[in-house]
Amino acid sequence: MKAALLVLSDIHITSAQDPILAKARDIACATYPILAHVDAVLVLVAGDVAFSGKRDQYVLASQFFAEITKWLQAEGKVPVRWFAVPGNHDCDFDKDGAVRQTLIDGVLRGGPVDDQLIDLCTSVQLEFFAFRNQLEDNTGDGTAKDHLWRSTTMQVAQETITVEAINMAWLSKLRETVGGLTFPWNQVAPGAGSGSEKGLRIAIQHHPANWISQTTYRPYRAFLKQRSHLVITGHEHVPNVGVTIDTEAATTAFIECGPLQEGTSLESSSFLVLTIDTSNEKLSARNFRFDGERYVQSPDFPWEQERALMLAEDEAFRLRHAFEWSLNDPGAPILDANGREIELADFFVFPDMADLSTEGKSGTVNIYPASDLCKLDIIKPGVFIIGEEKSGRTSLLYQLFLRYRDAGLVPVLISGEDLKHTQPEMLGRVVRAAYEAQYETAYVEFEQLSKTNKILIVDDFQFTPIKNEQHRSVLLENLGKFASGLLFSCDKSIPSERFELSSAKLRRFGLQPFGFRARHELIKRWHGFSDPDLSEAEFLVRCDESERVVNHVMTRKVIPALPLYLVTLLQSLTVRRGAELIDSSLGHYYHYLITEAFRGAKASLDKFNELFDYCSHLAWEFYRKDTDELSETMLRQFTNEYSKVWTTVDFQPRLEFLLNAKILERRGSSIAFRYPYVHYYLKGRYLASRLEEPDVRAYIENACTQLYVRDNANTVLFLAHHAHDEFFIQSIQRSLDGLFEDCPAVTFDGDVTDVTALITNAPKIVFNGGTPEDHRIKAAELHDDMDDGSDGLMEAPEPGDHVSFQAEMTTLFKTTEVLGLILKAQYSGLRHDRKQALLASMFNGLMRGLHSVYDGLIRRPEFLQQGAEQLAEQASKALEDRRKRVERVIALIIELISFAYVMHAAECARSPELTENVEAVAKQASTTAFDLIAIAICLDSGNGLPRAQLRYLQKKVKNNLVASRLLTFIVLYRLYMFETSDEDKLWVRRQFSFGYGATQKGSAIAGASSSIAGLMSHD
């Protein structure tokens, strides 16, 4: 028997205007080449038929599906059967309520499931069930369980096909996260566990199995593999076909379908066509994508050739429960907002890795996602994963172990310290001991398994007692005799570039710090579990709050952007929200990291204060000696002096303790603070406790005027976490007021005439739609592309009395940043008039800096012209077009600079506790510049649009080209970055003049960035 499977998913039908509704014939036509060769067509719909589970959307779907059936039967004259499962978009959440939410929470906590509960939880899907019954011409058995698992058996050419429709969306909410669902398969699956039914067995479900909780994910997936030849899913919008091999004779194919329609666009529209030959147990799969005219086969889809399919008899190679639990142990108690422990898989995000094997050969280093290591061909014959301490090497190996298991492979995890011999027979004993500690299945089964299905994973290879490089090479060669894939983790102390097997050289990958995109994904996953009941808009705001703080910390380059520090910070932010989010939370965070280091080195709690005092004095000693490193002799002298004045400290035990706690580290024969954040936190602590001392005051005043110097900037920033003294605030304010003091502050009230002339031919501002999440991902990726690893600070003060434009501008941004932190942290301890004076200083300082930039652009336009002309050369050869393009790019660069200054001012003062003070300052100043800053603060949130304020300001800037376009940019930013109600979007569209359509090209933004960089580097 041969059958064609047309797999559709994620159609999201909203209205009669949906473009997909006109493509029924095109979809059917893609199957025409195979219709003459099959006995039947099964159309499998993997969820999200409708956009919001409404009856009128299913009426449109019924008509659309009927059209597809008509065109299929007109060509092939073969029977066509339809099967569908609901997705999360097939839930009508207007019918959701508190009772259903309470029941869902109970099920997720492990509560019982009965028919009444199923009926209540699936009540939001009733319109879908009515549609499905009509589509399939099948009313089911009338039970609640039919809503969760419908099994249909049919005969095609004297053979049996069973289609099992599984409702994974029965607990769906408006917002879902990976691992946030569960499913009672052992209660509702007909004949669960037998796996012995005749014929072809197909399972359809909307969510892939990894969307259910980690405690049930693997048992459920194993159950599906025992029961099904094919498992078809949608939801993730990425078409793919994979196979798992549980024994050498059994396979299960997992089919992931792409979206048929996203929003109102067919740009990524795709579907799958599978061909099944049951007599020969063969499967082929083809992906079709819309090219603008028709659906064409994707040339790069992995399953164009035929593959064998056979049903698994039972799950082989069962893990021991304790070991399986350890693979998801994050290594320390990680709690969400509700105090529940979170497993590693709940928030794990694959890092990026650099291919060190090609480093230096082409001048560039290729970066890949570490998820590529899931592919067996990547780790053959062997791979080294290299990362510093706390880089997440072990966690990565644990998650790879589980994914190899999911792919039907049998991995074995070995500790590097256990590799004490190179002989194969001795290594065999190590492998056996590790296997038997990890698996319940007898070792003989593993021995007799083909090498192609085995993976050896060695963690901390640097701890192997075998130090001779030649002997290590022999060790690697002999380990390769046990498995087809070898995966090693180690630190940078191992010269792994010298290792190779006789067959090939081992590849080396270096784990990269978490960049903006990885941090964005981690924060989303964290809040997905910590705050599961938030609406989409609330969730976005919560993620935005955390992302601002995390990026503020990580871009300072004082804390490693590694998973441990990120998760610890997120946990700190989870329990400390509100006014203290920026300052107190971060002070608490740094303090927590250091106390945990003390605790990890077995210090008693009563010693913590003395340890902090000693280390704070030591941080100041490094400054006094003007060095990053002290010799052991100098450190001993310091300890002796400290002991005479404060309290006696035994030098050698104290040194060993701080090294063991990783507060200090050895660098050759010298000693240094291990991480910058430790040094600066302790130095700030020392300064804050001695603000009355003249030499400390002199130091702080000088540092505040030279914040373009790295040591000064970091010291003052960390001092802000300790000091609440008026002297410190005055020092920052005096420094700020002295910057660009010869430039008047830009007001945008008749003082930017020359700038207006440069933007007269600015391009039309266009809003291209899309979701805030999509735009945030793009923004994170852009930040990653632009991040060169530098913090933009200098190592030492510039010589002479005159500082460069770059140094003065850096100091401007640093002083306003620190002043903003102080205002947000000390809002209740400062009088209104004092807060308003500081806000005015901050806003005026930035507007003076912007005036200086404008002067530079007007006086020396060649820097601006250079980048714009390069873009114009690429865009057109025609002189008139080229000139026009140059003018537009110049205008865009100027507007982006202006926008950056206004938004930085807004970010520094962005706090609900400062709102009334910002309004008072703007009212008193009565300048358009301050009004723009105030509205930018108001719009940089998920709150509703302040329509009255926007109307007032729009009227005020009506005849002011620079200010009116700046206001439009600010509104546009709000639409891109936060959820906005349909009513507000409609109001904005009517009120503002920007268009709707394609976004402005990224090349223009890149050109602007290039020109800004050129300008900033010249005085």
PyMOL commands that set and color helices and strands:
alter all, ss='L'
color gray80, all
select helices_A, chain A and resi 19-22+24-29+32-35+55-76+88-90+93-95+98-108+115-121+123-136+144-148+185-188+209-211+214-227+321-327+344-347+356-358+370-374+393-406+416-418+424-438+443-447+451-453+461-463+469-479+496-498+516-530+536-554+563-575+583-600+605-624+632-645+651-660+676-688+694-705+710-719+726-737+753-758+772-786+805-825+827-829+832-859+862-875+879-908+912-925+928-939+947-956+961-977+982-991+1002-1016
alter helices_A, ss='H'
color red, helices_A
select strands_A, chain A and resi 2-8+40-45+80-84+149-156+159-166+200-205+230-233+240-247+250-256+270-277+282-290+295-297+307-308+352-355+367-369+383-386+410-415+454-459+485-490+507-511+630-631+664-667+670-673+766-767+995-996
alter strands_A, ss='S'
color yellow, strands_A
deselect
rebuild
show_as cartoon
